[in-house]
């Protein structure tokens, strides 16, 4: 099972990619609830040098609200991580798909139309 949409982006940099991804996610009903600068965190924690790498924690607020009302522990599975990694050669984008468990909850409790997979795929497809 494919667990992430991945691609190399040409003609952009880390910050442009992060901004474009954030804006497109917001337009699709997602909020950015966390932004982790992985290189900075690893450097501070372990003294490890790491190339530019950031993770956006994106949450579909409507789906999250509905899921929280039905099954609070499962709420943690509905967020999606957007990973952007840049080195001297290119920028790599990956959008991690919601876990298969969310599909089960979505189909059973929310109806097929709320499964976020296609929305995330459309965000991914526009970033090239």
N, C-alpha and C positions, 0 to 999 in steps of 0.2 A: 504494500500500500504506500502510495506517495504521501509523505508527511509534510512536505513543504513545496512551495512554488519557488524556483530559483532561477536567477539569470545574472549575467554580467552586463553592466550598463556602460555604454561608451559615451564619451563627451560630457561627463558630469563628475561631480566630486561628492564626498560623503555628505556634506551639509546640504547641498542642493537635493540630493536623493532623499535625505531625511525630511526636508521641507515639503517636497512634492508628495512623498508617501503620506505624511501627516495630513496635509490639506485634502488629499483624495480620500483618505480614511474618514475624515470628518464629514465630507460630503456624502459618504455612504452610511452615516449614522454611527460611526465609531468615535470614541473618545480616546485620547492618548492618556493613560493613567500613570504610566511610568516611562522614564527615559534613562537608561543605564549606560554610562560611558564605560564600557568593559575595560578598555586599555587603562584608563585612569584607576578604576577599582582594583584591577590586578596589580598594577604598579604599587598602589598604596598598601594593599594587603600582603602581597608576596614579594614585592621588589622585582617583578617580572616585566620585561619589555614586551609590548604587544602592539601590533599595528592598529590603526584606527578602526574601532569596532563599537557599534552602538546597537542597543536593543530598545525598540519601542514596544511597550505593552499596550495593546489596543483592545478596547472592550466595546461591544455593541450594547449600548445602554438599554435599549428596549428589550432585547433578548435577555440581558443580564438581570434586569428587574423582574421579568417574568420567571426566569429560572430560580432566582433567589426566593421568590414566593412559593415555589413548588418543592425545591430540594436545595437547601442551603449549602451542604457540602459539595454538590455538583457545580455550584456557582463558580468555583475556582477553575473549572475546566473550560469555561466558555470564552476566556480571553484568547487573543491571538498575539504571538510575538512576531514583530517585523525586525529582521536582522540586517544591518548594513555594515559591510566590512570593506575597508579601502586600504590598498597598499600603493606602492609606487607605480603599479601597472594598471589597476582597474578598480572598479567599485562592484561589489557583489551584493545583490539583494536577495533575501529569502523571506517569504511570508509563511510562517508555520501554520499549517491547517489545524483547525480545532480537532481535538481527539475524537476517535470513533465513538466514544461514549456520548459526546454531545449530539451526534446524529441520532442515537437511540432516544435521548431525551427529547430532541426536537420533533422527531416523527411521532412520538407517543403523546407528548404534552403540549406541543406548540403548533403542530402542523408543519408540513414540508416547507412552506414558504419562508420560514424563519431560519432555516439552516444557513449558516453564514458562508459556506464554502464558495458558492458562486459569486457572492459579493466580494470576498477576498480575492478570488481569481480575477474579477474585473478590475480591481485596484492594481493587482500585479500586472495585468496585461497593458494597462495604460502607462506604466513606468518602463520606458525603454529609451 
